[in-house]
Amino acid sequence: MSQISPPSTPSILARLFQHEAAGGIVLMLATLVALVVANSPLRDAYLAALDAPLSITLAGTGLTKPLILWINDGLMAVFFFLIGLELKREVLEGKLARPSDIVLPGVAALGGMVAPALIYLSLNEGPLLRGWAIPTATDIAFALGVLALVGKGLPLGLKTFLLTLAILDDLGAILIIAIFYTDHLKLTYLALALVPLAGLWMLGRLRPARVAPALLLGVVLWVLVLKSGVHATLAGVVTAFFIPLKDRKGGSPLHRLEDGLHPYVAFLIVPVFAFANAGLDLGGLSIAALTSPLTLGVTAGLVVGKLLGVLLATFALVTLGLARLPEGAGWGHMAGVALLAGIGFTMSLFIGGLSFGEGAEMDAVRLGVLVASAFAAVAGFVLLRALRR
């Protein structure tokens, strides 16, 4: 008589990558490696590799860009595609499906975007005003990773509040990029982009759903949007909205794509972006650098602005009786979550690159984002750890 073998125990590595904090940890490691390389004898090779031109051509026609732009415009389009899938899923069946569930985190997200922008604007002037949106974003993976590291004993609704806030924060960042970071619009390419859009709409009406052709049309859309002057990563979000939630057999193409892409985005694309964009030369680090208007605007915006914006918006709604705090949560918990919302990192670095490109200004942005994100992560962790039941 054959014996049934017990289920195999996942390896340590498998359990590590399944942990909620895994994405945030890998992101931190990629950032540390970037800082080490950028302050080592490998710095020149690191910068030369990022500036190296890479061409993709077909019949003599194509795109030639430095490697850093392929990462920021190309790989990050996949990142935004995943965000688009998550947004659609949450709107149709998740935390954004009922308007009553998004009132509190929605208003908190809005306050957490307005206050940092106002603080940044109050500390800068002239051409530097272009960076006002840098401290408005929250890094979902980083923030949820720190919350997971706090461990058990926190109110269950706290994670839902932070996740919903961060999702809406990302939606706000997408709208900001679409509206304020479009330069030299080329209407011909924008008109041509309507062709793959129409194709995506037609594919979405077919049963069964055709995912592979939709992804191919998404690539065409990405190229045309890139040529039009609108930031190309938005093509990823738009393509995601055309992926159907359900097919004729009851399966979910959206869920399959989201589940399949998530490990690659969390453990490859976002860490590669961090490695390429977080390499700050610390040799010139000084009090003057830390207190420059640009660095101070980013740092204060993320730490002070997010804390005040989220807390004040939440306090106003609760005081007016329009919403209630998550079950079991107190104002200390909300302050901890508001601090974690100040971890801007991926989105802040991304918007910083759109605002200033490379140069001294971007180094100041990197310094502000790194200092603010580290402080917000540590302060939020310590506060929430102390409040565990």
C-alpha positions in Angstrom: 0.0 0.0 0.0 1.5 3.3 -1.1 2.0 6.0 1.4 1.0 9.5 0.8 4.0 11.7 1.2 3.6 14.9 3.3 3.5 18.2 1.5 6.9 19.6 1.0 7.9 22.5 3.1 8.7 25.7 1.1 12.4 26.5 1.1 13.8 29.4 3.2 14.3 31.4 -0.1 10.7 30.7 -1.2 9.3 31.8 2.2 11.4 34.9 2.0 10.0 36.0 -1.3 6.5 35.2 -0.2 6.8 37.6 2.8 5.1 40.9 2.5 8.3 42.7 3.4 10.3 41.0 0.7 9.8 43.6 -2.0 10.7 46.4 0.3 13.8 44.6 1.5 15.1 43.9 -2.1 14.4 47.6 -2.9 16.5 48.7 0.1 19.4 46.3 -0.9 19.3 47.7 -4.5 19.6 51.2 -3.1 22.5 50.3 -0.8 24.3 48.7 -3.7 23.8 51.8 -5.9 25.2 54.0 -3.1 28.2 51.7 -2.7 28.9 51.5 -6.4 28.4 55.3 -6.9 31.0 56.0 -4.1 33.6 53.4 -5.2 36.2 53.1 -8.0 33.3 51.6 -10.1 31.5 55.0 -10.3 32.8 56.0 -13.7 31.9 52.6 -15.2 28.5 52.8 -13.5 27.8 56.2 -15.0 29.2 55.2 -18.4 26.9 52.1 -18.5 23.8 54.2 -17.7 24.7 56.7 -20.4 25.5 54.0 -23.0 23.2 54.3 -26.1 21.0 51.3 -26.8 19.1 51.0 -30.1 16.1 48.9 -31.1 15.4 49.2 -34.8 13.2 47.5 -37.4 13.9 47.9 -41.1 16.2 50.9 -40.2 13.6 52.6 -38.1 13.6 52.5 -34.3 14.6 54.1 -31.1 18.0 55.0 -29.7 18.2 56.1 -26.1 20.7 55.9 -23.2 20.3 52.8 -21.0 19.0 55.0 -18.1 16.1 56.1 -20.3 15.2 52.6 -21.4 15.0 51.8 -17.7 13.0 54.8 -16.8 10.7 54.9 -19.9 10.6 51.3 -20.8 10.9 49.0 -17.7 8.9 51.5 -15.7 6.1 51.2 -18.2 5.7 47.6 -17.0 5.7 48.9 -13.5 2.9 51.3 -14.4 1.1 48.5 -16.3 1.0 46.5 -13.0 -0.3 49.6 -11.2 -3.0 49.9 -13.8 -4.0 46.3 -13.3 -4.1 46.8 -9.5 -6.2 49.9 -9.9 -8.7 48.2 -12.2 -9.0 45.2 -9.9 -9.5 47.4 -6.8 -12.2 49.5 -8.5 -14.1 46.5 -9.8 -13.9 44.1 -6.8 -11.5 45.4 -4.2 -11.0 48.2 -1.8 -12.1 50.9 -4.2 -15.4 49.1 -5.2 -17.5 50.9 -2.6 -17.3 54.7 -2.4 -17.9 54.5 1.4 -14.7 52.5 1.8 -12.5 55.1 0.1 -13.8 58.3 1.7 -11.3 58.3 4.6 -8.1 57.1 2.8 -9.1 59.1 -0.3 -9.3 62.4 1.6 -6.2 61.4 3.5 -4.3 60.7 0.2 -5.4 64.1 -1.1 -4.2 65.9 2.0 -1.0 63.9 1.8 -0.4 65.3 -1.7 -1.5 68.9 -1.2 0.5 69.6 2.0 3.9 68.3 0.7 3.5 70.3 -2.5 2.7 73.4 -0.5 5.7 72.9 1.7 8.0 72.3 -1.3 6.6 75.4 -3.1 7.2 77.6 0.1 10.9 76.7 0.1 11.7 77.0 -3.6 11.4 79.5 -6.4 12.2 80.0 -10.0 13.0 76.9 -12.1 13.0 74.7 -9.0 9.3 75.1 -8.7 9.0 72.4 -11.4 9.7 69.8 -8.8 6.6 70.5 -6.7 5.2 67.0 -7.3 8.3 65.1 -6.1 7.2 64.8 -2.4 3.6 64.0 -3.2 4.0 60.2 -3.9 4.1 57.2 -1.6 6.1 54.0 -2.4 3.6 51.2 -1.9 6.2 48.3 -1.7 8.5 50.2 0.7 5.7 51.4 3.0 3.9 48.1 3.2 7.2 46.3 3.6 8.0 48.4 6.7 4.5 47.8 8.0 5.0 44.1 7.6 8.2 44.2 9.5 6.4 45.8 12.5 4.8 42.3 13.0 1.5 41.3 14.5 -0.5 43.2 17.1 -1.6 46.2 14.9 -5.3 46.8 14.1 -6.3 44.8 11.0 -7.8 47.9 9.3 -4.5 49.8 9.4 -2.9 47.9 6.5 -6.1 48.3 4.4 -6.1 52.1 5.1 -2.4 52.4 4.1 -2.8 50.3 1.0 -5.9 52.2 -0.2 -4.2 55.5 0.6 -1.1 54.4 -1.4 -3.1 53.2 -4.4 -5.0 56.5 -4.6 -1.7 58.3 -4.1 -0.3 56.4 -7.2 -3.5 57.3 -9.1 -2.8 61.0 -8.2 0.8 60.7 -9.3 -0.3 59.2 -12.7 -2.6 62.1 -13.2 0.1 64.6 -12.3 2.5 63.0 -14.8 -0.1 63.1 -17.5 -1.1 66.7 -16.9 2.1 68.5 -15.8 4.9 66.5 -17.4 4.0 66.5 -21.1 6.3 68.6 -23.2 6.4 69.5 -26.9 3.2 67.6 -27.8 3.2 66.1 -31.3 -0.4 65.7 -32.4 0.5 63.4 -35.3 1.8 60.7 -33.1 -1.0 61.3 -30.6 -3.5 60.8 -33.3 -1.8 57.6 -34.5 -2.0 56.3 -30.9 -5.8 56.2 -31.3 -5.3 53.2 -33.7 -3.9 50.8 -31.0 -6.4 52.3 -28.6 -9.2 51.3 -30.9 -7.7 47.9 -31.3 -7.5 47.4 -27.5 -11.2 48.4 -27.2 -12.2 45.9 -29.9 -10.2 43.1 -28.3 -11.8 43.9 -24.9 -15.2 43.1 -26.5 -14.1 39.7 -27.8 -14.9 36.5 -26.0 -12.7 34.7 -25.1 -10.4 37.6 -24.2 -7.2 37.9 -26.3 -4.5 39.0 -24.0 -1.4 38.4 -26.1 -2.6 40.7 -29.0 -3.6 43.3 -26.3 0.0 43.3 -25.0 1.4 43.7 -28.5 -0.9 46.7 -29.1 0.2 48.0 -25.8 3.8 48.0 -27.0 2.8 49.9 -30.2 0.9 52.3 -28.0 4.0 52.8 -25.9 6.1 53.7 -28.9 3.6 56.2 -30.3 3.0 57.8 -26.9 6.7 58.1 -26.4 7.0 59.9 -29.8 4.1 62.1 -29.0 5.7 63.9 -26.0 3.3 62.4 -23.4 5.3 60.4 -20.9 5.4 56.8 -22.3 4.8 55.0 -19.0 1.2 56.2 -19.1 0.7 53.8 -22.0 1.2 51.0 -19.5 -1.7 52.2 -17.3 -4.0 52.7 -20.3 -3.2 49.2 -21.7 -4.0 47.7 -18.3 -7.4 49.2 -18.2 -8.3 47.3 -21.3 -7.4 43.9 -19.8 -10.7 42.1 -18.9 -11.4 41.1 -15.4 -13.3 38.0 -16.4 -13.4 35.8 -19.5 -16.1 33.5 -21.0 -14.9 30.5 -19.0 -15.0 32.4 -15.7 -11.3 32.9 -15.4 -9.6 36.2 -14.9 -7.0 37.4 -17.4 -6.4 40.4 -15.2 -5.6 38.3 -12.1 -3.3 36.0 -14.1 -1.4 38.9 -15.5 -1.2 40.7 -12.2 0.0 37.5 -10.3 2.5 36.7 -13.0 4.0 40.1 -13.3 4.2 41.0 -9.6 7.4 39.0 -8.8 9.2 40.4 -11.8 8.2 44.0 -11.0 8.9 43.7 -7.2 12.1 41.7 -7.5 13.6 42.9 -10.8 12.1 46.0 -12.4 11.8 48.2 -9.3 15.2 47.2 -7.9 16.9 47.8 -11.3 15.2 51.3 -11.3 16.5 51.9 -7.8 20.0 50.8 -8.7 20.0 53.1 -11.8 18.6 56.1 -10.1 19.7 56.1 -6.4 23.5 56.3 -7.1 24.3 59.5 -5.2 27.9 60.6 -4.8 28.2 61.2 -1.1 31.7 62.8 -1.4 30.2 66.3 -1.5 27.7 65.7 1.3 27.6 68.7 3.6 25.3 70.7 5.8 24.9 73.1 2.9 23.8 70.2 0.6 21.3 69.0 3.2 19.8 72.4 3.7 19.6 73.5 0.1 16.1 74.7 -0.8 15.6 71.8 -3.2 16.8 69.1 -0.8 14.9 70.7 2.1 11.8 71.0 0.1 11.8 67.3 -0.8 12.7 66.2 2.7 10.3 68.4 4.6 7.6 67.7 2.0 7.8 64.0 2.5 8.3 63.9 6.2 6.4 66.9 7.6 4.0 67.4 4.7 2.8 63.8 4.5 2.5 63.6 8.3 0.5 66.8 8.6 -1.5 66.3 5.4 -2.7 62.8 6.2 -3.4 63.5 9.9 -5.2 66.8 9.4 -7.4 65.4 6.6 -8.2 62.4 8.7 -8.9 64.5 11.8 -11.2 66.8 9.9 -13.3 63.9 8.5 -13.6 62.1 11.8 -14.4 65.3 13.7 -17.1 66.2 11.3 -18.6 62.7 11.7 -18.1 61.9 8.0 -15.8 58.9 8.6 -14.4 56.7 11.4 -10.9 55.5 12.1 -10.1 51.9 11.2 -11.4 49.6 13.9 -9.1 49.4 16.9 -6.8 52.2 15.6 -6.0 55.3 17.6 -4.3 58.5 16.6 -0.9 57.1 17.4 -1.5 54.4 14.8 -2.6 57.0 12.2 0.5 59.0 12.9 2.6 55.9 12.3 0.9 55.3 9.0 1.2 58.9 8.0 4.9 58.7 8.6 5.1 55.6 6.4 3.3 57.5 3.7 6.4 59.8 3.6 8.4 57.0 2.1 8.4 58.4 -1.5 11.3 56.6 -3.0 10.4 55.0 -6.4 7.7 57.4 -7.5 9.5 60.5 -6.0 12.8 59.6 -7.8 10.8 59.0 -11.0 9.0 62.3 -10.8 12.4 64.0 -9.9 13.9 62.6 -13.1 10.9 64.0 -15.1 11.4 67.4 -13.4 15.1 67.9 -13.7 16.8 65.1 -15.7 20.4 64.5 -14.6 22.7 67.0 -12.9 23.1 68.9 -9.6 19.3 69.3 -9.2 18.7 65.6 -9.5 21.5 64.8 -7.0 19.7 67.2 -4.6 16.4 65.3 -5.2 18.2 62.0 -4.6 19.6 63.2 -1.3 16.2 64.6 -0.2 14.3 61.4 -1.1 16.9 59.1 0.5 17.0 61.1 3.8 13.2 61.5 4.0 12.4 57.9 3.1 14.9 56.6 5.6 13.7 58.9 8.4 10.0 58.2 7.6 10.6 54.4 7.5 12.5 54.3 10.8 10.2 56.7 12.6 7.0 55.0 11.4 8.5 51.6 12.3 9.5 52.6 15.8 6.2 54.3 16.6 4.0 51.4 15.3 6.2 48.9 17.0 5.7 50.7 20.3 1.9 50.6 19.8 1.6 46.9 19.1 -0.9 45.1 21.4 
